[in-house]
């Protein structure tokens, strides 16, 4: 009987010390903003979502009154990798990521080793540079 009373007293005192959650905390935000929508707003545009036959589509109403589909507007205003400049990188070594970006007008540099698997998604603003692990020279450079 003493053990039960002692155990009850210990559990009651421990329960009194438990932490109550702070009701003022907002739940963490999950996900990220749509880059095309974000770009529209950054350019001074106003985002409009329209219901169409295939679902909802975002449009950007620009300050000059022009209305364009948000993803078309976003893609049209991104820098594109210059393929001729990418080919000139072959045989070079020791280039920094910033130097590769500057030479090819790319925004993204993807460095890969020979036979390394890569995704097949095409991005106009990306250059994929294959570097020989022994010589550290660029053996292939392609936009996309």
C-alpha positions in Angstrom: 0.0 0.0 0.0 2.9 2.3 0.8 4.4 1.6 -2.5 1.2 2.6 -4.3 0.9 5.8 -2.4 4.6 6.7 -3.0 4.2 5.9 -6.7 1.1 8.0 -6.9 2.8 11.0 -5.2 5.9 10.7 -7.5 3.7 10.5 -10.7 1.5 13.4 -9.5 4.6 15.6 -8.9 6.1 14.7 -12.3 2.8 15.4 -14.1 2.8 18.9 -12.5 6.2 19.5 -14.0 5.2 18.7 -17.5 5.5 21.3 -20.2 2.3 22.7 -21.8 2.6 23.7 -25.4 2.8 27.4 -26.3 -0.5 28.3 -27.9 1.1 31.5 -29.5 3.4 29.5 -31.8 2.2 29.3 -35.4 2.6 26.0 -37.2 5.7 25.7 -39.4 5.2 26.6 -43.0 5.7 23.7 -45.4 6.6 23.9 -49.0 7.8 26.8 -51.1 6.4 29.6 -53.2 5.6 29.0 -56.8 8.7 30.6 -58.5 6.6 31.9 -61.5 4.1 33.6 -59.2 6.9 35.0 -57.1 8.7 36.4 -60.2 5.5 38.0 -61.3 5.1 39.9 -58.0 8.8 40.8 -57.9 8.4 42.5 -61.3 5.5 44.6 -60.1 2.8 42.4 -61.5 -0.4 41.2 -60.0 -1.2 37.5 -59.9 -4.5 36.3 -61.2 -5.7 32.7 -61.0 -8.3 31.7 -63.6 -10.3 28.5 -63.9 -9.9 27.0 -67.3 -11.0 23.7 -68.9 -7.8 21.9 -67.8 -7.8 23.4 -64.3 -6.5 26.6 -62.7 -3.9 28.7 -64.5 -1.9 31.6 -63.1 -1.7 34.8 -65.1 0.5 37.9 -64.4 -1.1 41.3 -65.0 1.9 43.6 -65.6 2.0 47.3 -64.7 1.5 48.2 -68.4 -1.8 46.3 -68.4 -0.5 43.3 -70.4 -1.7 39.9 -69.1 0.6 36.9 -69.7 0.6 33.3 -68.4 2.9 33.3 -65.4 5.1 30.4 -66.4 5.6 31.7 -70.0 6.6 35.1 -68.5 9.0 33.5 -66.0 10.7 31.3 -68.6 11.0 34.1 -71.2 12.9 36.3 -68.7 15.5 33.7 -67.5 19.0 33.7 -68.8 19.9 31.0 -71.2 23.1 29.0 -71.5 25.0 29.7 -74.7 25.9 26.4 -76.4 28.8 27.7 -78.4 30.5 29.1 -75.3 29.8 25.9 -73.5 31.8 23.9 -76.1 34.8 26.3 -75.6 35.1 25.0 -72.0 36.2 21.5 -73.2 39.9 21.0 -72.3 40.0 23.7 -69.7 40.7 23.0 -66.0 40.6 24.9 -62.7 37.5 27.1 -63.6 35.4 28.2 -60.7 31.6 28.0 -60.8 31.4 31.7 -61.2 33.8 31.7 -64.2 31.7 29.0 -65.9 28.5 30.9 -65.3 30.1 34.1 -66.7 31.5 32.4 -69.8 28.3 30.5 -70.7 25.6 33.0 -69.4 24.2 30.1 -67.3 22.6 30.5 -63.9 23.2 26.9 -62.7 26.4 24.8 -63.1 26.0 21.0 -62.7 29.4 19.2 -62.3 29.4 15.5 -63.0 31.9 12.7 -63.4 32.1 10.3 -66.3 29.3 7.6 -66.1 27.6 9.5 -63.3 23.8 9.3 -63.6 22.0 12.6 -64.1 18.4 13.6 -64.5 17.2 14.2 -68.1 15.2 17.3 -67.3 16.2 20.2 -69.7 16.8 23.6 -68.2 17.8 26.4 -70.5 19.7 28.2 -67.7 21.9 25.3 -66.7 25.2 23.9 -68.0 26.3 20.4 -67.3 30.1 20.1 -67.1 31.7 16.6 -67.1 35.2 16.7 -65.5 37.8 13.9 -65.8 38.7 12.8 -62.2 42.4 12.3 -63.0 43.3 15.3 -65.1 40.6 17.6 -63.7 39.9 18.8 -67.2 36.5 19.4 -68.7 35.8 16.6 -71.1 32.2 17.6 -72.0 30.0 20.7 -71.5 26.4 20.9 -72.6 23.6 23.4 -72.0 20.5 22.0 -70.5 
